Amino acid sequence: MPASQAVHDTDVVVIGAGPGGYTAAFHGADLGLQTILVDLQERPGGVCLHVGCIPSKALLHVSCVLQQAAHASSMGVEFGKPRVDIDRLREWKNEIVNKLTGGLGQIAKMRGVRFVQGRAVFENSGQLKVEGKRPATIRFRNAILATGSRPTLFPPFEAESGRILDSTSGLEIREVYDRLLIVGGGYIGLEMGTVYAALGSEVTVVELTDGLLPGVDRDLVRPLEKALRKSFAGIYLETKVTHLEEESRGVEVGLEGAVSSSQVFDAVLVAVGRTPNTDGLGLENTAVRVEDGFVVTDYTSI
């Protein structure tokens, strides 16, 4: 290995600095174990803090404020039409993310956890290399995988374009689209739809199953769906997307099911699920088995 490359020996290495990873790292350090936390981001926090729970809830708070202002007239309180500064909104959201991730970095230092930025690749069951600005080799006695997931892309668009978005790019709030299609009626799609509808987009949601939020108690979903139908331009259940074709005027989308037609939207946000981040980790060099992206575990041996 290059002479300049750092070599670390540790009791525990945690791959992935999201809520699962940094919690495990903090606990390991509290138990007196030498602990290293590895992540691609410059700061710990993972998807949740960087491009998930925290920024989405911050934007949902803004949508709530806008909705409350609109409903205040029924109480005799009148506001002028809100003016949304998208650039400032984006800055405010980023400030929240930076504050929380920066705080986690400080907590890691206080707990004695070494944070290493880069991509971890296992070389064997006791050693990995970190690829990045500061390459390193880590020899470990125990490893914890907490690499999380990423948005599942919608075929045939295996890569994003300016008009085909996922939850990560959608949270950037590049612009408020006049007509926005959300593909997927799970919680991510509905959250993003709620935000964009409050900001002024005409939002349409298509869901393949016969109800929003599949798997959630129907008694809870019904009042939510009733409210969303008032703020969304349309909710099409048991409807699938047959094709997406990007063109100069937007994205032409073929729909089949409850509504069968071809419509043009300014942008399409795909929220059809997430894919495990287990590829590219070099797990084939270890005793770990992976099936369909998921690590196979054997609880009977624990």
C-alpha positions as CSV (number, residue, x, y, z in Angstrom):
1,M,0.0,0.0,0.0
2,P,1.2,3.6,-0.6
3,A,3.4,4.9,2.2
4,S,1.1,8.0,2.6
5,Q,-2.0,5.9,3.2
6,A,-3.2,5.8,6.8
7,V,-3.7,2.4,8.5
8,H,-6.1,2.0,11.4
9,D,-6.6,-0.9,13.7
10,T,-10.0,-0.9,15.5
11,D,-12.3,-3.0,17.5
12,V,-15.4,-1.9,15.6
13,V,-15.8,-0.3,12.2
14,V,-19.3,0.9,11.2
15,I,-20.1,1.4,7.5
16,G,-22.7,4.0,7.1
17,A,-23.3,7.1,9.3
18,G,-27.1,7.3,9.3
19,P,-29.3,6.9,12.4
20,G,-28.5,3.1,12.6
21,G,-24.8,3.6,12.0
22,Y,-24.0,6.5,14.2
23,T,-26.1,5.1,17.0
24,A,-24.2,1.8,16.8
25,A,-20.9,3.7,16.7
26,F,-21.8,5.8,19.7
27,H,-22.8,2.7,21.7
28,G,-19.6,0.9,20.8
29,A,-17.5,3.8,22.0
30,D,-19.6,4.1,25.2
31,L,-18.7,0.4,25.8
32,G,-15.0,1.3,25.6
33,L,-14.4,-0.1,22.2
34,Q,-12.2,1.6,19.6
35,T,-14.7,2.6,17.0
36,I,-14.4,4.0,13.5
37,L,-17.4,5.4,11.5
38,V,-17.1,5.4,7.7
39,D,-19.4,7.3,5.4
40,L,-19.5,8.9,1.9
41,Q,-20.8,12.2,3.2
42,E,-18.5,14.8,4.8
43,R,-20.6,14.7,7.9
44,P,-22.5,11.9,9.7
45,G,-26.3,11.8,9.4
46,G,-27.0,9.5,6.4
47,V,-30.0,9.8,4.2
48,C,-32.3,10.8,7.1
49,L,-30.5,14.0,8.0
50,H,-29.1,14.9,4.6
51,V,-31.8,13.9,2.1
52,G,-34.6,12.3,3.9
53,C,-36.5,12.8,7.2
54,I,-35.1,16.1,8.3
55,P,-35.3,18.2,5.1
56,S,-38.7,16.7,4.2
57,K,-40.1,17.5,7.6
58,A,-38.7,21.0,7.4
59,L,-40.4,21.5,4.0
60,L,-43.6,19.9,5.4
61,H,-43.6,22.5,8.2
62,V,-43.5,25.3,5.5
63,S,-46.4,23.7,3.7
64,C,-48.3,23.5,7.0
65,V,-47.7,27.2,7.6
66,L,-49.0,28.0,4.1
67,Q,-52.1,25.9,4.7
68,Q,-52.8,27.4,8.1
69,A,-52.6,30.9,6.5
70,A,-55.0,29.9,3.9
71,H,-57.5,28.5,6.4
72,A,-57.3,31.4,8.8
73,S,-59.9,33.3,6.8
74,S,-62.6,31.0,8.3
75,M,-61.7,32.4,11.7
76,G,-61.9,36.0,10.5
77,V,-58.2,36.4,10.0
78,E,-57.1,37.5,6.5
79,F,-53.6,37.3,5.1
80,G,-52.3,38.5,1.8
81,K,-51.3,35.9,-0.8
82,P,-48.0,34.4,0.5
83,R,-44.9,35.0,-1.6
84,V,-42.5,32.2,-1.5
85,D,-38.8,32.9,-2.0
86,I,-37.6,29.5,-3.3
87,D,-33.9,30.4,-3.0
88,R,-34.3,31.4,0.7
89,L,-36.4,28.4,1.4
90,R,-33.7,26.1,0.0
91,E,-31.1,28.0,2.1
92,W,-33.2,27.6,5.2
93,K,-33.7,23.9,4.7
94,N,-29.9,23.5,4.1
95,E,-29.1,25.5,7.3
96,I,-31.2,23.0,9.3
97,V,-29.4,20.0,7.8
98,N,-26.0,21.6,8.3
99,K,-26.7,22.4,11.9
100,L,-27.8,18.9,12.8
101,T,-25.1,17.1,10.9
102,G,-22.5,19.4,12.3
103,G,-23.8,18.7,15.8
104,L,-23.5,14.9,15.2
105,G,-19.9,15.4,14.1
106,Q,-19.2,17.1,17.4
107,I,-20.9,14.4,19.4
108,A,-18.8,11.7,17.5
109,K,-15.6,13.5,18.6
110,M,-16.9,13.8,22.2
111,R,-17.7,10.1,22.3
112,G,-14.2,9.2,20.9
113,V,-15.5,7.9,17.6
114,R,-13.1,8.4,14.6
115,F,-15.0,9.6,11.5
116,V,-13.5,8.7,8.1
117,Q,-15.1,10.0,4.9
118,G,-15.0,7.8,1.9
119,R,-16.3,4.6,0.3
120,A,-15.6,1.5,2.2
121,V,-14.7,-1.6,0.2
122,F,-14.0,-4.9,2.0
123,E,-10.8,-6.7,1.0
124,N,-11.5,-9.7,3.3
125,S,-13.4,-10.4,6.6
126,G,-11.0,-8.5,8.7
127,Q,-9.8,-5.6,6.5
128,L,-11.3,-2.9,4.3
129,K,-10.0,0.0,2.3
130,V,-11.5,3.5,2.2
131,E,-11.5,5.2,-1.2
132,G,-11.7,9.0,-1.2
133,K,-9.7,12.1,-0.8
134,R,-7.8,10.5,2.1
135,P,-7.4,6.8,1.3
136,A,-7.0,4.5,4.3
137,T,-6.9,0.9,5.3
138,I,-8.8,-0.3,8.3
139,R,-8.2,-3.6,10.1
140,F,-11.1,-4.5,12.3
141,R,-12.3,-7.2,14.7
142,N,-16.0,-6.5,14.2
143,A,-17.9,-4.7,11.4
144,I,-21.4,-3.3,11.3
145,L,-23.2,-2.7,8.0
146,A,-25.5,0.3,8.1
147,T,-25.4,1.5,4.5
148,G,-29.1,2.2,4.2
149,S,-30.8,2.6,0.8
150,R,-31.2,4.8,-2.2
151,P,-34.2,5.7,-4.4
152,T,-35.3,3.0,-6.9
153,L,-35.2,4.4,-10.4
154,F,-38.0,4.0,-12.8
155,P,-37.2,2.2,-16.1
156,P,-36.3,3.1,-18.8
157,F,-34.7,6.1,-17.0
158,E,-31.8,4.5,-15.2
159,A,-30.3,8.0,-14.7
160,E,-31.9,11.2,-13.7
161,S,-32.7,14.0,-16.1
162,G,-33.7,17.6,-15.4
163,R,-37.4,16.5,-15.5
164,I,-37.2,13.0,-14.0
165,L,-36.7,13.4,-10.3
166,D,-36.4,11.1,-7.2
167,S,-36.9,12.1,-3.6
168,T,-33.3,13.3,-3.3
169,S,-33.4,15.7,-6.2
170,G,-37.0,16.6,-5.4
171,L,-35.9,17.9,-2.0
172,E,-33.5,20.3,-3.6
173,I,-36.6,22.3,-4.7
174,R,-34.9,23.4,-7.9
175,E,-38.2,25.0,-9.0
176,V,-42.0,24.9,-8.4
177,Y,-43.3,23.0,-11.4
178,D,-46.7,24.0,-12.9
179,R,-47.7,20.4,-13.4
180,L,-46.0,17.6,-11.4
181,L,-46.7,13.9,-11.5
182,I,-45.8,11.8,-8.4
183,V,-45.3,8.1,-9.3
184,G,-46.0,6.2,-6.1
185,G,-48.6,6.8,-3.4
186,G,-46.4,5.8,-0.4
187,Y,-45.3,8.1,2.3
188,I,-42.4,9.6,0.4
189,G,-44.5,10.4,-2.7
190,L,-47.3,11.9,-0.6
191,E,-44.9,14.0,1.5
192,M,-43.3,15.4,-1.6
193,G,-46.6,15.9,-3.3
194,T,-47.9,17.8,-0.2
195,V,-44.9,20.1,-0.2
196,Y,-45.1,20.9,-3.9
197,A,-48.8,21.4,-3.8
198,A,-48.5,23.9,-1.0
199,L,-45.8,25.8,-3.0
200,G,-48.1,26.1,-5.9
201,S,-47.7,23.0,-8.1
202,E,-50.6,21.2,-9.6
203,V,-49.9,17.7,-8.3
204,T,-51.2,14.4,-9.6
205,V,-50.4,11.1,-7.9
206,V,-50.6,7.6,-9.5
207,E,-50.4,4.5,-7.4
208,L,-50.3,0.9,-8.7
209,T,-52.3,-0.6,-5.8
210,D,-55.9,0.0,-4.8
211,G,-55.1,2.4,-2.0
212,L,-52.6,5.1,-0.8
213,L,-50.0,4.1,1.7
214,P,-50.1,0.3,1.1
215,G,-49.8,-1.6,4.3
216,V,-51.1,1.2,6.5
217,D,-54.4,0.9,8.5
218,R,-57.2,1.9,6.2
219,D,-59.0,3.7,9.0
220,L,-56.0,6.1,9.1
221,V,-55.6,6.4,5.4
222,R,-59.2,7.4,4.6
223,P,-59.2,10.8,6.3
224,L,-55.7,11.6,4.8
225,E,-56.9,10.7,1.3
226,K,-59.9,12.8,1.7
227,A,-57.7,15.8,2.6
228,L,-55.2,15.1,-0.1
229,R,-57.9,15.0,-2.8
230,K,-58.7,18.6,-2.0
231,S,-55.1,19.8,-2.4
232,F,-54.0,17.5,-5.3
233,A,-55.2,17.8,-8.9
234,G,-55.8,14.1,-9.1
235,I,-55.1,10.7,-7.3
236,Y,-55.3,7.7,-9.6
237,L,-55.3,4.3,-7.9
238,E,-54.8,1.0,-9.6
239,T,-53.0,2.9,-12.3
240,K,-49.6,2.2,-13.8
241,V,-47.2,4.2,-15.9
242,T,-46.6,2.5,-19.2
243,H,-44.0,4.9,-20.6
244,L,-42.2,8.1,-20.0
245,E,-40.9,10.2,-22.9
246,E,-39.0,13.4,-22.2
247,E,-39.6,16.2,-24.8
248,S,-39.1,19.9,-25.1
249,R,-42.5,20.8,-23.5
250,G,-42.1,18.4,-20.6
251,V,-42.5,14.7,-20.0
252,E,-45.2,12.7,-21.8
253,V,-46.5,10.0,-19.5
254,G,-48.6,7.0,-20.5
255,L,-51.2,6.0,-17.9
256,E,-53.2,2.7,-17.8
257,G,-55.8,1.7,-15.3
258,A,-58.3,3.8,-13.5
259,V,-57.4,6.4,-16.1
260,S,-55.9,5.5,-19.5
261,S,-54.4,8.3,-21.3
262,S,-51.2,10.1,-22.3
263,Q,-50.6,13.3,-20.4
264,V,-47.7,15.9,-20.4
265,F,-46.2,17.1,-17.1
266,D,-43.5,19.6,-16.4
267,A,-41.7,17.1,-14.2
268,V,-42.2,13.6,-12.8
269,L,-41.1,12.6,-9.3
270,V,-40.6,8.9,-9.0
271,A,-41.2,7.4,-5.5
272,V,-41.7,3.7,-6.1
273,G,-39.4,2.4,-3.3
274,R,-35.8,2.2,-2.3
275,T,-32.9,-0.2,-3.1
276,P,-30.4,-1.4,-0.5
277,N,-26.9,0.0,-0.7
278,T,-25.0,-3.2,-0.6
279,D,-23.4,-3.2,-4.1
280,G,-19.8,-2.0,-4.5
281,L,-18.9,-2.8,-0.9
282,G,-16.7,-5.8,-1.7
283,L,-19.0,-8.1,0.3
284,E,-18.1,-10.9,-2.1
285,N,-14.6,-10.8,-0.5
286,T,-16.2,-11.7,2.9
287,A,-18.3,-14.5,4.3
288,V,-21.4,-12.3,4.0
289,R,-24.2,-13.5,1.6
290,V,-26.4,-11.1,-0.3
291,E,-29.7,-12.0,-2.0
292,D,-31.5,-9.4,-4.1
293,G,-29.5,-6.7,-2.5
294,F,-30.2,-7.7,1.1
295,V,-27.7,-9.2,3.5
296,V,-28.7,-12.8,4.6
297,T,-28.8,-13.2,8.3
298,D,-29.1,-16.2,10.5
299,Y,-30.7,-15.4,13.8
300,T,-30.6,-19.0,15.0
301,S,-26.8,-18.8,15.3
302,I,-26.8,-15.6,17.4
